[in-house]
Amino acid sequence: MEDDVCEECGDYVFEYCAIHGPLLVIPDDKVSSKNKYWNVVPRAALTVPHVFLHLAPSIIPGAGIGVFSTLTLPRGVRFGPYRGQRATDLDSTYCWQVT
């Protein structure tokens, strides 16, 4: 599990804020390590929770593929884990907090 921040009070929490309650953690879809597509399809395409999330080209220049929701997500939702490339360039218009 990962540390997170409560979006209501900004306090660091571990899946639960003592004031505002639990975060809604939506884990990646499980995919067997024996899946024949691991070597062909990007990990994100196999593990994104397909019920309401999907991959598509981002409108942010140079961002590549992004994760988009078909539903409005309430505050306190976290999905992942993100297993992308670690970058040292912090001059970006978007980012993930990696703990």
C-alpha positions in Angstrom: 0.0 0.0 0.0 1.1 3.6 -0.6 0.9 6.8 1.4 -1.5 9.4 0.0 -2.8 12.8 0.8 -6.4 13.5 1.9 -7.8 15.9 -0.7 -10.1 17.5 1.9 -7.5 18.5 4.5 -4.1 17.9 2.7 -2.9 15.6 5.5 -0.7 12.6 4.7 -2.8 9.4 5.2 -2.4 5.7 4.8 -5.7 4.9 2.9 -7.7 6.5 5.7 -8.1 10.1 7.0 -9.1 10.3 10.7 -11.3 13.3 9.9 -12.7 12.5 6.4 -12.7 8.7 6.3 -11.2 6.1 3.9 -9.8 6.8 0.5 -11.4 4.8 -2.3 -8.5 2.6 -3.6 -9.2 1.1 -7.0 -6.5 -1.5 -7.7 -5.2 -2.5 -11.1 -7.0 -5.3 -12.9 -5.2 -8.6 -12.2 -3.5 -10.2 -15.1 -1.8 -13.6 -14.9 1.9 -13.6 -15.5 1.2 -16.4 -18.0 -0.9 -14.0 -20.1 0.3 -14.4 -23.7 0.0 -10.6 -24.4 2.6 -9.4 -21.7 5.3 -9.2 -24.4 3.2 -7.4 -27.0 0.7 -5.1 -25.1 1.8 -2.4 -22.7 1.3 -3.2 -19.1 -1.2 -0.3 -18.6 -3.5 -1.7 -21.3 -3.7 -5.0 -19.5 -4.1 -3.7 -16.0 -6.2 -0.5 -16.2 -9.5 -1.1 -14.4 -11.6 -1.5 -17.6 -15.0 -0.9 -15.9 -14.5 2.9 -16.0 -11.0 3.7 -17.1 -9.4 3.5 -20.6 -6.2 4.5 -22.3 -6.2 7.1 -25.1 -3.8 9.6 -26.6 -3.3 12.6 -24.3 -4.1 16.1 -25.6 -1.0 17.3 -23.6 1.8 17.7 -26.2 4.4 15.0 -25.9 2.6 13.2 -23.1 1.8 10.1 -25.1 -0.9 7.8 -23.8 -3.0 8.8 -20.8 -5.6 7.2 -18.5 -9.1 8.6 -18.8 -12.3 7.9 -16.9 -15.8 7.4 -18.4 -17.2 8.4 -15.0 -16.8 11.5 -12.8 -14.5 10.4 -10.0 -15.2 11.7 -6.5 -12.5 13.2 -4.4 -10.4 10.6 -2.5 -10.1 8.1 -5.3 -6.7 6.6 -6.0 -5.9 4.0 -8.7 -2.7 2.3 -9.6 0.0 1.6 -8.8 1.7 3.6 -11.6 4.6 1.8 -13.0 6.0 4.1 -15.6 9.4 5.6 -16.2 11.0 7.6 -13.5 12.1 11.0 -14.7 14.3 13.7 -13.2 12.8 16.5 -15.3 10.5 18.3 -12.9 9.6 21.0 -15.4 6.3 19.4 -16.3 2.6 20.3 -16.5 1.6 17.0 -15.0 3.1 14.4 -12.7 2.5 11.4 -10.4 3.6 11.5 -6.8 5.9 8.5 -6.3 6.4 7.4 -2.7 
